[in-house]
């Protein structure tokens, strides 16, 4: 593990939200997938077979979502008997067939991979598959915003409102994680950390003064 990965895993283990800003290809996804998988396994060990979504991971583009899906297949699917995987995952991006969406609605994965637009639709539409996925997301533990950028104007407001809507509907103690390689690159390291934490707090908590709640 790199230092930023082990620190992130430790913080998530304490149930604290965090934002991780580090270079491209530095393993940011492991910093949130490891604690998510750990939580899923612990929950299943206690409840035998919890049927519900533990984490929603949001990507800015379907290409990133598809790439991450392929990586998860290597670690969480290959080598296990079909249907006997200890941790399940699925895409819900709008590119799936009706059959795919119905399968997710009837048999929810532990981890749901999606994008901002689809998550917004998922939260607001009243079609049966979306309603079922919302029901399965009650008690959601993790919301991950992968590859954050500095959103401005209406787009920033839309993202912030979406995060708050998810928390209010599913779990007011939701653990939020943000990652980025592009948010800020100028200034001293401590100043960069303060700006990034303040920005993420504004999205997640509706207040820049809530950055102390982040690690």
NUTORLO-142095 format. One record per residue: residue in three letters; x negated, y, z negated of N, C-alpha, C, O, CB in turn. Coordinates in pm, whole numbers, padded with zeros to 5 digits, always signed. Glycine has a CB too. Layout:
N
ALAXYZXYZXYZXYZXYZ...
This chain:
215
UNK-00083-00120+00000+00000+00000+00000-00087+00126+00000-00189+00133-00069+00094+00000-00122UNK-00044+00225+00078-00104+00357+00067-00049+00426-00058+00055+00389-00111-00077+00441+00195UNK-00121+00527-00103-00081+00597-00226+00060+00655-00213+00140+00646-00306-00181+00709-00258UNK+00092+00715-00097+00224+00776-00083+00334+00671-00084+00446+00699-00127+00231+00858+00046UNK+00304+00550-00038+00403+00443-00040+00427+00393-00182+00542+00379-00225+00358+00327+00049UNK+00320+00365-00255+00336+00314-00391+00401+00419-00481+00482+00383-00567+00199+00273-00449UNK+00368+00546-00462+00432+00652-00541+00581+00659-00512+00662+00671-00604+00367+00789-00512UNK+00616+00651-00383+00758+00658-00345+00836+00540-00401+00948+00557-00449+00771+00662-00192UNK+00778+00421-00394+00845+00302-00446+00866+00314-00597+00971+00276-00649+00764+00175-00413UNK+00766+00366-00666+00777+00384-00811+00886+00485-00846+00964+00463-00939+00643+00430-00870UNK+00893+00594-00772+00995+00697-00797+01134+00642-00772+01226+00663-00852+00970+00822-00709UNK+01151+00571-00660+01281+00511-00630+01321+00410-00736+01439+00398-00770+01278+00443-00493UNK+01223+00337-00790+01251+00240-00895+01305+00305-01021+01373+00240-01101+01127+00162-00926UNK+01274+00432-01040+01324+00506-01156+01461+00568-01129+01520+00632-01215+01226+00615-01195UNK+01512+00547-01005+01642+00601-00970+01640+00749-00939+01741+00817-00955+01738+00575-01080UNK+01525+00801-00893+01512+00942-00862+01507+00964-00711+01449+00884-00637+01385+01000-00929UNK+01569+01071-00666+01563+01108-00524+01425+01166-00493+01358+01218-00582+01674+01209-00489UNK+01384+01156-00367+01256+01214-00330+01253+01243-00181+01332+01189-00104+01142+01120-00368UNK+01160+01329-00142+01133+01356-00001+00986+01327+00024+00900+01368-00053+01170+01504+00037UNK+00957+01256+00134+00821+01216+00166+00782+01278+00300+00843+01249+00403+00808+01061+00171UNK+00680+01363+00297+00630+01426+00419+00487+01381+00442+00397+01414+00364+00639+01583+00409UNK+00466+01306+00547+00333+01256+00579+00326+01228+00728+00428+01230+00796+00300+01127+00497UNK+00208+01202+00779+00186+01195+00923+00258+01081+00993+00298+00982+00931+00043+01184+00949UNK+00272+01096+01123+00333+00992+01206+00250+00863+01198+00127+00867+01203+00344+01039+01353UNK+00318+00750+01185+00250+00622+01179+00188+00589+01045+00106+00498+01036+00146+00618+01281UNK+00227+00661+00941+00166+00639+00808+00249+00546+00720+00217+00528+00603+00147+00771+00736UNK+00356+00486+00775+00432+00388+00699+00540+00445+00611+00565+00395+00502+00341+00310+00616UNK+00606+00551+00658+00712+00613+00577+00830+00517+00556+00891+00516+00449+00762+00742+00644UNK+00861+00437+00657+00978+00350+00646+00962+00247+00534+01059+00213+00466+01004+00278+00778UNK+00840+00197+00514+00817+00102+00404+00844+00167+00269+00884+00099+00174+00674+00048+00409UNK+00823+00296+00261+00841+00367+00134+00986+00369+00089+01015+00387-00030+00790+00508+00147UNK+01080+00352+00184+01220+00341+00140+01278+00202+00159+01368+00163+00085+01305+00441+00215UNK+01230+00125+00258+01287-00008+00277+01247-00105+00165+01326-00192+00128+01244-00064+00411UNK+01127-00092+00111+01088-00182+00002+01178-00165-00121+01227-00266-00171+00942-00156-00036UNK+01201-00043-00172+01293-00032-00285+01437-00070-00251+01509-00120-00338+01291+00108-00339UNK+01480-00047-00127+01615-00087-00088+01629-00239-00090+01724-00292-00148+01649-00032+00054UNK+01534-00308-00029+01538-00455-00027+01529-00510-00169+01599-00605-00203+01422-00512+00060UNK+01444-00451-00250+01432-00493-00389+01565-00479-00462+01606-00569-00536+01323-00412-00461UNK+01633-00367-00441+01763-00345-00505+01867-00446-00459+01943-00499-00540+01813-00203-00477UNK+01869-00471-00329+01965-00568-00274+01945-00705-00338+02042-00770-00379+01951-00578-00120UNK+01821-00749-00346+01792-00881-00402+01829-00888-00550+01882-00988-00597+01645-00916-00384UNK+01801-00781-00623+01835-00778-00766+01986-00778-00787+02037-00846-00876+01772-00655-00834UNK+02057-00702-00705+02203-00698-00716+02262-00835-00688+02350-00881-00761+02261-00594-00619UNK+02213-00901-00584+02266-01033-00549+02232-01136-00655+02309-01229-00680+02212-01077-00415UNK+02117-01120-00718+02079-01213-00824+02175-01202-00943+02205-01301-01009+01934-01187-00869UNK+02221-01080-00970+02311-01058-01083+02455-01097-01051+02526-01152-01136+02306-00912-01126UNK+02497-01069-00928+02638-01087-00893+02662-01210-00806+02776-01240-00769+02690-00964-00822UNK+02555-01281-00775+02561-01398-00688+02578-01362-00541+02499-01409-00458+02674-01488-00730UNK+02675-01283-00506+02693-01245-00365+02776-01119-00355+02896-01126-00328+02759-01360-00285UNK+02712-01004-00377+02784-00878-00364+02815-00854-00217+02726-00864-00133+02703-00761-00423UNK+02940-00824-00187+02979-00798-00049+03001-00648-00034+03108-00597-00065+03108-00879-00010UNK+02900-00581+00012+02912-00437+00028+02783-00378+00080+02680-00445+00084+02950-00372-00104UNK+02787-00251+00118+02672-00182+00174+02596-00112+00062+02653-00032-00012+02715-00079+00283UNK+02468-00143+00049+02384-00084-00056+02316+00042-00007+02296+00136-00085+02281-00184-00103UNK+02279+00047+00121+02204+00161+00173+02251+00198+00313+02281+00112+00396+02054+00129+00176UNK+02257+00328+00338+02280+00381+00472+02156+00460+00511+02114+00551+00440+02409+00470+00478UNK+02097+00424+00625+01978+00493+00675+02017+00568+00801+02067+00510+00897+01861+00391+00702UNK+01992+00699+00801+02037+00786+00909+01916+00833+00991+01819+00885+00937+02115+00908+00853UNK+01924+00813+01122+01818+00853+01213+01868+00964+01305+01988+00970+01334+01767+00732+01296UNK+01779+01052+01352+01823+01160+01441+01854+01112+01582+01928+01179+01655+01718+01267+01446UNK+01798+00997+01622+01818+00946+01758+01838+00795+01754+01783+00726+01668+01698+00983+01849UNK+01916+00744+01848+01937+00600+01856+01809+00525+01889+01792+00409+01849+02043+00569+01961UNK+01718+00590+01960+01592+00524+01994+01514+00488+01868+01457+00379+01859+01506+00615+02084UNK+01513+00577+01771+01445+00549+01644+01518+00440+01567+01456+00352+01507+01435+00676+01558UNK+01649+00446+01570+01731+00346+01503+01705+00208+01562+01688+00110+01489+01880+00381+01514UNK+01701+00199+01695+01678+00071+01762+01538+00018+01733+01520-00102+01713+01697+00085+01913UNK+01440+00107+01730+01303+00066+01701+01293+00010+01559+01226-00091+01536+01207+00185+01718UNK+01359+00077+01464+01354+00029+01326+01430-00101+01309+01391-00187+01230+01412+00134+01232UNK+01537-00117+01384+01613-00242+01382+01523-00359+01423+01528-00466+01361+01735-00233+01475UNK+01443-00338+01526+01353-00444+01571+01247-00477+01466+01209-00593+01451+01285-00402+01702UNK+01201-00376+01393+01105-00402+01286+01169-00481+01173+01107-00573+01119+01048-00270+01232UNK+01291-00446+01138+01360-00519+01031+01383-00664+01070+01379-00753+00985+01493-00451+00998UNK+01408-00689+01196+01425-00826+01242+01303-00911+01210+01316-01028+01173+01453-00830+01392UNK+01184-00853+01224+01061-00928+01198+01050-00970+01052+01006-01081+01022+00939-00845+01237UNK+01091-00882+00962+01068-00905+00820+01187-00966+00746+01169-01035+00646+01031-00778+00754UNK+01308-00940+00795+01426-00981+00719+01512-01086+00789+01607-01138+00730+01511-00861+00691UNK+01479-01120+00914+01562-01214+00988+01486-01333+01043+01528-01447+01023+01630-01143+01100UNK+01376-01308+01111+01300-01418+01172+01247-01513+01065+01193-01471+00963+01184-01362+01257UNK+01264-01643+01091+01216-01742+00997+01323-01793+00902+01303-01894+00834+01104-01686+00918UNK+01437-01724+00897+01549-01768+00813+01654-01835+00900+01671-01802+01018+01611-01648+00735UNK+01724-01929+00841+01834-01993+00913+01943-01890+00939+01972-01807+00854+01890-02113+00832UNK+02003-01896+01057+02105-01800+01094+02218-01799+00991+02278-01902+00962+02160-01831+01233UNK+02246-01680+00937+02350-01667+00836+02300-01687+00694+02377-01671+00600+02458-01764+00864UNK+02173-01722+00678+02117-01747+00544+02011-01642+00507+01935-01661+00413+02054-01888+00538UNK+02008-01532+00580+01911-01427+00550+01944-01364+00413+02060-01335+00386+01912-01317+00661UNK+01843-01344+00327+01870-01289+00194+01913-01142+00196+01984-01097+00106+01748-01303+00108UNK+01870-01068+00298+01907-00927+00312+01954-00905+00455+01884-00941+00550+01786-00832+00277UNK+02072-00847+00471+02130-00829+00605+02131-00681+00643+02128-00593+00557+02273-00886+00610UNK+02134-00656+00773+02134-00519+00824+02208-00515+00957+02221-00617+01024+01989-00464+00839UNK+02255-00397+00994+02329-00382+01119+02322-00238+01166+02299-00147+01087+02476-00427+01103UNK+02342-00218+01297+02350-00084+01355+02495-00043+01369+02582-00124+01401+02279-00079+01492UNK+02521+00085+01345+02654+00141+01366+02633+00279+01425+02646+00381+01357+02738+00148+01231UNK+02601+00281+01556+02556+00405+01620+02650+00457+01728+02627+00565+01783+02422+00384+01679UNK+02754+00382+01758+02844+00420+01866+02816+00345+01994+02896+00350+02088+02834+00567+01891UNK+02703+00275+01999+02668+00198+02119+02713+00053+02108+02696-00025+02202+02518+00204+02144UNK+02771+00015+01994+02811-00124+01972+02945-00154+02041+03023-00063+02069+02821-00154+01822UNK+02969-00279+02066+03097-00321+02121+03202-00324+02011+03169-00320+01893+03085-00460+02188UNK+03328-00331+02049+03435-00343+01951+03416-00468+01865+03445-00468+01745+03573-00348+02021UNK+03367-00573+01928+03342-00697+01854+03235-00678+01748+03247-00729+01637+03301-00809+01950UNK+03131-00603+01782+03024-00574+01685+03080-00496+01565+03051-00529+01450+02910-00494+01753UNK+03160-00394+01593+03216-00312+01486+03312-00392+01398+03314-00375+01276+03287-00189+01544UNK+03390-00477+01460+03482-00560+01383+03406-00658+01294+03448-00687+01182+03576-00636+01476UNK+03294-00709+01344+03213-00801+01265+03155-00729+01142+03152-00786+01033+03099-00861+01350UNK+03110-00605+01161+03058-00527+01049+03168-00496+00949+03146-00500+00828+02994-00397+01100UNK+03287-00466+01000+03399-00434+00912+03441-00554+00828+03481-00539+00712+03518-00385+00994UNK+03431-00674+00886+03473-00795+00814+03362-00851+00726+03388-00910+00621+03518-00901+00912UNK+03239-00834+00770+03126-00890+00696+03016-00784+00686+02921-00787+00764+03072-01019+00766UNK+03028-00691+00593+02938-00576+00587+02793-00616+00558+02769-00708+00480+02986-00478+00483UNK+02698-00547+00619+02556-00574+00591+02514-00505+00462+02586-00420+00410+02468-00526+00709UNK+02398-00543+00412+02342-00474+00295+02290-00336+00334+02299-00241+00256+02229-00558+00232UNK+02236-00326+00457+02176-00201+00505+02243-00163+00637+02249-00244+00729+02022-00216+00523UNK+02292-00041+00645+02356+00008+00767+02269+00115+00829+02236+00214+00764+02499+00063+00738UNK+02231+00096+00955+02151+00192+01030+02242+00272+01122+02321+00213+01197+02039+00121+01111UNK+02233+00405+01116+02324+00486+01196+02256+00618+01234+02136+00635+01212+02455+00513+01119UNK+02333+00711+01291+02283+00844+01323+02378+00948+01264+02485+00913+01215+02267+00863+01477UNK+02340+01074+01269+02420+01179+01204+02561+01189+01263+02659+01197+01189+02351+01313+01217UNK+02570+01187+01395+02700+01202+01460+02792+01087+01423+02909+01107+01391+02684+01211+01613UNK+02739+00965+01429+02822+00848+01399+02862+00845+01253+02974+00805+01221+02749+00720+01437UNK+02773+00885+01163+02809+00888+01022+02919+00989+00995+03008+00966+00914+02686+00919+00936UNK+02912+01103+01065+03018+01203+01053+03152+01145+01099+03254+01163+01033+02983+01328+01136UNK+03151+01075+01212+03273+01012+01261+03321+00904+01165+03440+00891+01139+03251+00952+01400UNK+03228+00828+01114+03262+00721+01021+03333+00776+00897+03423+00712+00842+03136+00645+00979UNK+03290+00894+00854+03348+00954+00733+03484+01019+00758+03558+01043+00663+03253+01057+00678UNK+03517+01047+00882+03637+01127+00909+03743+01056+00993+03859+01096+00989+03599+01252+00977UNK+03707+00953+01068+03804+00887+01155+03892+00791+01075+03857+00746+00966+03732+00811+01267UNK+04007+00761+01132+04101+00673+01064+04127+00545+01142+04232+00482+01125+04231+00746+01040UNK+04031+00505+01226+04046+00375+01291+04009+00267+01190+03933+00292+01096+03955+00366+01419UNK+04063+00148+01209+04055+00045+01107+03912+00004+01074+03879-00019+00957+04134-00076+01151UNK+03826-00006+01175+03688-00049+01147+03615+00055+01062+03542+00018+00970+03611-00072+01278UNK+03633+00183+01091+03570+00288+01010+03623+00287+00868+03547+00304+00773+03592+00425+01073UNK+03752+00269+00852+03812+00263+00719+03755+00146+00639+03729+00159+00519+03965+00251+00729UNK+03735+00033+00706+03680-00084+00638+03535-00059+00595+03496-00096+00484+03687-00207+00729UNK+03455+00004+00682+03316+00032+00648+03310+00129+00531+03226+00114+00443+03241+00090+00769UNK+03397+00229+00528+03401+00321+00414+03434+00246+00285+03374+00272+00181+03505+00432+00438UNK+03527+00154+00293+03563+00076+00175+03445-00007+00126+03422-00018+00006+03683-00016+00206UNK+03370-00064+00219+03254-00146+00183+03138-00061+00128+03046-00114+00065+03206-00225+00304UNK+03143+00070+00151+03034+00158+00107+03057+00215-00032+02972+00290-00082+03017+00270+00205UNK+03165+00184-00095+03190+00232-00231+03082+00177-00324+03053+00057-00323+03331+00190-00281UNK+03023+00264-00403+02913+00224-00488+02778+00228-00417+02679+00177-00469+02937+00087-00541UNK+02775+00288-00297+02651+00302-00221+02539+00352-00312+02559+00444-00391+02671+00398-00102UNK+02421+00291-00301+02310+00330-00388+02210+00423-00320+02158+00514-00384+02238+00207-00436UNK+02183+00402-00190+02081+00479-00119+02139+00546+00005+02216+00487+00080+01965+00388-00080UNK+02100+00672+00024+02122+00741+00151+01987+00794+00196+01926+00876+00128+02228+00857+00138UNK+01939+00746+00311+01808+00785+00362+01826+00872+00485+01900+00836+00577+01721+00660+00395UNK+01758+00986+00489+01756+01074+00605+01615+01066+00664+01523+01131+00615+01795+01223+00568UNK+01601+00987+00769+01469+00964+00827+01437+01072+00930+01524+01116+01004+01461+00825+00891UNK+01311+01113+00933+01263+01215+01028+01342+01345+01017+01401+01393+01114+01272+01161+01171UNK+01341+01401+00896+01405+01530+00875+01332+01640+00952+01211+01634+00973+01409+01564+00726UNK+01408+01739+00992+01351+01859+01053+01407+01980+00979+01496+01968+00895+01383+01866+01206UNK+01354+02096+01012+01405+02218+00950+01528+02264+01028+01518+02338+01125+01295+02330+00947UNK+01643+02219+00982+01768+02253+01050+01808+02396+01015+01791+02440+00901+01880+02156+01011UNK+01860+02467+01112+01900+02605+01090+02045+02624+01134+02097+02548+01216+01808+02702+01165UNK+02108+02726+01078+02242+02763+01121+02343+02652+01100+02345+02585+00997+02241+02802+01265UNK+02428+02636+01200+02539+02541+01188+02490+02398+01171+02549+02321+01096+02628+02550+01311UNK+02381+02362+01240+02332+02224+01229+02288+02194+01086+02316+02086+01034+02216+02201+01327UNK+02220+02289+01024+02180+02270+00885+02299+02256+00793+02298+02173+00702+02094+02386+00840UNK+02402+02336+00816+02523+02327+00734+02593+02193+00754+02643+02133+00659+02619+02441+00768UNK+02596+02146+00880+02661+02019+00910+02592+01903+00837+02658+01817+00779+02661+01993+01060UNK+02459+01902+00841+02384+01795+00774+02406+01801+00623+02429+01698+00559+02233+01806+00806UNK+02400+01921+00567+02418+01936+00423+02558+01892+00379+02573+01824+00278+02393+02080+00381UNK+02659+01932+00454+02796+01893+00420+02817+01743+00433+02891+01683+00355+02895+01968+00507UNK+02752+01682+00531+02764+01538+00550+02706+01464+00430+02767+01369+00381+02693+01494+00679UNK+02590+01506+00383+02528+01443+00267+02619+01453+00145+02637+01356+00072+02390+01507+00237UNK+02675+01570+00123+02761+01589+00005+02890+01510+00018+02943+01460-00081+02794+01738-00014UNK+02940+01500+00140+03062+01421+00161+03038+01275+00129+03121+01209+00066+03112+01436+00307UNK+02923+01224+00171+02888+01084+00143+02877+01062-00008+02929+00963-00060+02756+01045+00213UNK+02810+01154-00077+02794+01138-00222+02928+01142-00294+02955+01058-00380+02702+01247-00277UNK+03011+01238-00259+03139+01253-00328+03232+01135-00304+03309+01097-00393+03207+01381-00283UNK+03226+01077-00185+03315+00966-00155+03267+00833-00214+03348+00752-00260+03331+00952-00006UNK+03135+00809-00212+03085+00677-00244+03017+00665-00381+03033+00563-00448+02989+00636-00140UNK+02943+00769-00422+02869+00757-00548+02807+00891-00583+02718+00938-00512+02759+00646-00539UNK+02853+00953-00691+02800+01085-00725+02659+01077-00783+02595+01180-00804+02893+01155-00824UNK+02611+00955-00810+02474+00936-00856+02385+00880-00745+02282+00818-00770+02471+00842-00978UNK+02427+00902-00623+02358+00850-00506+02211+00892-00505+02178+01008-00532+02427+00898-00377UNK+02124+00798-00473+01981+00826-00461+01954+00866-00316+01976+00786-00225+01894+00702-00505UNK+01906+00987-00296+01882+01040-00161+01732+01043-00132+01652+01086-00215+01942+01182-00145UNK+01695+00997-00014+01555+00993+00027+01542+01062+00163+01621+01037+00254+01501+00846+00034UNK+01444+01148+00175+01416+01213+00303+01272+01187+00343+01184+01182+00258+01443+01364+00294UNK+01249+01171+00474+01112+01155+00523+01092+01247+00643+01187+01277+00716+01082+01007+00562UNK+00969+01291+00662+00941+01377+00777+00791+01383+00804+00708+01374+00713+00995+01519+00753UNK+00759+01397+00931+00620+01421+00971+00604+01560+01030+00493+01598+01068+00574+01315+01072UNK+00712+01637+01037+00708+01762+01114+00765+01882+01041+00777+01989+01101+00783+01744+01242UNK+00800+01871+00915+00872+01981+00851+00786+02105+00832+00831+02217+00857+00924+01936+00717UNK+00661+02087+00788+00574+02202+00766+00429+02156+00772+00395+02048+00725+00604+02271+00630UNK+00342+02240+00829+00201+02201+00842+00107+02315+00806-00015+02300+00818+00173+02153+00983UNK+00161+02427+00764+00077+02543+00733+00079+02571+00584+00172+02534+00513+00123+02667+00812UNK-00029+02638+00537-00036+02676+00397-00103+02570+00312-00137+02462+00360+00101+02704+00344UNK-00123+02603+00183-00186+02511+00089-00096+02392+00063+00026+02400+00081-00220+02583-00042UNK-00155+02281+00020-00081+02157-00002+00030+02178-00105+00143+02132-00084-00175+02045-00049UNK-00001+02246-00214+00100+02268-00319+00215+02354-00267+00331+02331-00301+00036+02335-00441UNK+00183+02453-00184+00288+02539-00127+00376+02461-00031+00497+02479-00029+00225+02660-00054UNK+00315+02372+00049+00393+02289+00140+00490+02201+00061+00607+02189+00098+00300+02202+00226UNK+00442+02140-00047+00527+02054-00130+00646+02131-00185+00758+02081-00185+00446+01994-00244UNK+00620+02253-00233+00726+02333-00292+00833+02370-00189+00952+02365-00217+00668+02460-00356UNK+00789+02407-00070+00883+02445+00035+00967+02326+00079+01088+02337+00094+00808+02504+00155UNK+00902+02211+00100+00974+02091+00144+01074+02047+00038+01188+02014+00071+00876+01977+00175UNK+01033+02045-00089+01123+02005-00197+01241+02099-00208+01354+02056-00230+01049+01999-00331UNK+01214+02229-00193+01322+02329-00201+01420+02311-00087+01542+02323-00107+01264+02470-00199UNK+01368+02284+00031+01454+02265+00149+01542+02141+00132+01662+02146+00158+01368+02253+00276UNK+01481+02031+00090+01558+01907+00074+01661+01922-00037+01772+01869-00026+01463+01788+00044UNK+01626+01993-00143+01722+02016-00252+01841+02097-00203+01954+02075-00247+01654+02087-00368UNK+01814+02193-00113+01924+02273-00059+02022+02188+00020+02142+02213+00019+01870+02386+00029UNK+01970+02086+00090+02056+01996+00166+02133+01902+00073+02254+01884+00086+01974+01915+00266UNK+02060+01843-00021+02116+01737-00103+02201+01789-00218+02307+01735-00248+02006+01650-00158UNK+02153+01896-00283+02219+01943-00405+02287+02078-00391+02344+02129-00488+02120+01951-00514UNK+02282+02138-00271+02345+02268-00248+02281+02378-00331+02345+02478-00362+02493+02261-00278UNK+02154+02360-00367+02085+02462-00444+01936+02443-00432+01886+02332-00453+02128+02458-00591UNK+01862+02548-00400+01717+02540-00394+01660+02527-00534+01547+02482-00551+01659+02664-00324UNK+01736+02565-00636+01688+02554-00773+01692+02412-00824+01645+02385-00935+01769+02643-00864UNK+01748+02320-00746+01758+02180-00788+01637+02100-00745+01636+01977-00759+01883+02117-00732UNK+01532+02166-00693+01414+02093-00647+01346+02020-00760+01271+01925-00736+01317+02187-00580UNK+01370+02062-00884+01309+01993-00999+01367+01854-01016+01308+01771-01085+01328+02074-01128UNK+01482+01826-00955+01543+01694-00962+01482+01598-00862+01512+01479-00863+01692+01704-00940UNK+01397+01652-00775+01333+01570-00672+01190+01541-00712+01129+01615-00789+01339+01639-00534UNK+01138+01431-00658+00996+01398-00676+00928+01405-00540+00808+01381-00529+00978+01257-00742
